[in-house]
Amino acid sequence: MASVDFEQSPDGARLAYQHDGPADDLGRCGFFWLGGFRSDMEGTKAEAMAGLARDVRRPNLRFDYSGHGKTGGAFEDGTISTWLAEARHMFTKKTNSRRIIVGSSMGGWLALLLVRTLMLADVTAARRIAGIVLIAPAVDMTSDLMWDEFSPAVRTQVERDGVYMQPSDYGEPCPITLKLLRDGANHLLLKSGLELKCPVRILQGSADRDVPPSHALKVFGALSGPDTTLTLIKGGDHRLSTPGQLRLIRETALRLAERADGITP
């Protein structure tokens, strides 16, 4: 099991992270994991990717956003801008090789935002992104999956109190802050679209109630490039954590990494 290390981010957060696989980060294409909203780097899918890195001897980096997991800070203080900046810092400062970015739920949105940001601000780093795997991508979630879905009463509550405690199927109610919603509006990309030169694989459960298949189709339609596919997993919910589903995630990421290294089946 990889040890947990800590990295100081530009905004002062002490980010917990783990390296999996070989220590040498200058060889074969590896992986970069971006978890979901209120998830952490020890979740089922994150651990599956860590196991893949160890099994195939490819580097993997995973970390906890501020307010998540072993990283300090209050979850309610987090915004898309904050978590995107942390993802950019960890990618540029803690990885050196080419990487397949694997983003789950909100991590899928952050993955696309990271690519867009690097293409504009750090072309050298952007060129190291050899592929993207989006797992039930919650792109533009603060708008399409939150605000647009809220009832008038909930919207009024958010604007009045600054927060809405949204019921969750995964535990305690989730605080959705007005700050998060307003900040998210600065990062929307479904309407503007995004052109990607690297291959993109979208994996989506057909029975996902949190990020429905219709939303994955919106993401698919917003992405332009030479090689983007959408795989619909019959009966899959938002977790996508059965043995077969985890195997599909691992195989999808590995195929892209092998492709980046010029390995063909």
C-alpha positions, -999 to 999 in steps of 0.1 A, spaced: 0 0 0 14 34 -10 21 59 18 2 91 20 23 123 13 13 159 15 18 188 -9 13 225 -2 -10 240 -29 -8 276 -40 -39 285 -20 -24 271 12 -42 237 14 -21 207 25 -31 182 -1 -30 145 7 -18 124 -22 -5 89 -31 18 76 -58 10 41 -70 31 18 -92 67 23 -100 87 52 -85 101 61 -119 78 87 -134 98 92 -167 89 60 -184 57 45 -197 24 64 -198 7 64 -164 -26 76 -149 -39 106 -130 -71 101 -109 -97 128 -103 -123 118 -78 -159 130 -75 -179 154 -53 -174 144 -16 -154 114 -26 -118 106 -17 -87 89 -30 -95 57 -11 -128 51 -28 -135 19 -47 -128 32 -82 -97 51 -70 -83 19 -54 -91 0 -85 -70 24 -105 -42 22 -79 -43 -16 -82 -40 -14 -119 -10 8 -117 7 -17 -94 -3 -46 -115 9 -33 -149 39 -12 -134 27 22 -146 27 53 -124 -5 66 -109 -12 97 -89 -44 103 -68 -51 130 -43 -78 145 -21 -92 180 -29 -94 204 0 -123 196 22 -121 159 11 -106 128 26 -73 133 44 -68 169 31 -78 195 56 -103 223 52 -140 226 53 -159 210 24 -183 240 24 -155 263 15 -147 245 -17 -155 257 -52 -148 244 -87 -121 271 -91 -104 259 -60 -105 222 -69 -94 229 -105 -64 249 -93 -55 220 -70 -58 195 -98 -36 216 -121 -10 220 -93 -8 183 -87 -6 174 -124 21 199 -132 42 196 -100 38 159 -91 38 141 -125 63 141 -153 53 113 -177 24 112 -202 -8 104 -184 -43 92 -189 -66 113 -169 -94 93 -153 -122 115 -138 -152 102 -120 -184 123 -117 -173 158 -108 -138 146 -115 -149 142 -151 -158 179 -153 -125 188 -136 -106 166 -161 -120 185 -191 -115 219 -173 -79 209 -166 -72 201 -202 -88 233 -214 -68 253 -188 -35 237 -198 -41 241 -235 -43 278 -229 -17 283 -202 8 254 -203 10 237 -236 39 215 -226 19 200 -197 -12 197 -220 8 176 -244 14 151 -217 -23 143 -215 -25 112 -237 -61 103 -232 -91 109 -210 -116 84 -193 -148 101 -180 -168 80 -156 -204 93 -154 -191 128 -160 -209 155 -141 -199 183 -164 -215 216 -156 -231 199 -126 -237 231 -106 -260 243 -133 -275 213 -151 -276 189 -122 -281 212 -93 -296 247 -99 -317 238 -129 -331 208 -110 -339 227 -78 -374 236 -70 -383 273 -65 -384 267 -27 -349 253 -27 -336 281 -49 -351 306 -25 -334 288 5 -300 288 -12 -302 325 -20 -315 333 15 -293 310 36 -263 306 13 -265 268 15 -289 239 9 -285 206 27 -293 182 -2 -305 147 8 -280 120 -3 -283 83 -10 -247 79 2 -249 92 38 -254 126 55 -271 154 36 -247 173 12 -242 210 17 -247 228 -17 -235 264 -12 -244 295 -31 -207 301 -35 -202 268 -52 -231 275 -76 -220 310 -85 -184 299 -90 -195 269 -111 -211 293 -136 -176 305 -145 -166 271 -157 -195 259 -179 -184 242 -211 -214 222 -225 -227 251 -245 -193 263 -258 -180 228 -263 -144 216 -262 -121 203 -290 -98 175 -278 -70 160 -298 -65 130 -275 -88 100 -273 -118 103 -249 -137 74 -234 -170 80 -216 -184 53 -194 -220 57 -182 -244 36 -163 -279 33 -178 -295 34 -143 -276 63 -130 -300 87 -111 -273 112 -101 -258 118 -135 -284 104 -160 -275 89 -194 -291 120 -211 -264 141 -194 -236 118 -207 -251 123 -242 -248 161 -237 -211 157 -227 -205 134 -257 -221 160 -280 -201 189 -266 -167 172 -273 -152 174 -307 -121 155 -318 -109 125 -338 -117 98 -312 -144 101 -287 -167 72 -277 -196 67 -252 -202 33 -236 -235 27 -219 -234 1 -192 -268 -16 -188 -280 -15 -153 -251 5 -140 -258 31 -113 -236 61 -103 -212 41 -83 -201 18 -112 -182 -3 -87 -192 -40 -93 -163 -62 -102 -172 -62 -139 -176 -24 -140 -143 -19 -123 -127 -43 -147 -141 -22 -176 -128 10 -161 -93 -5 -157 -92 -20 -192 -104 12 -208 -76 33 -191 -50 6 -198 -58 4 -235 -53 42 -238 -20 40 -219 -8 12 -241 -19 31 -272 1 62 -260 32 40 -258 26 26 -293 15 -8 -281 -13 -22 -303 -34 -53 -295 
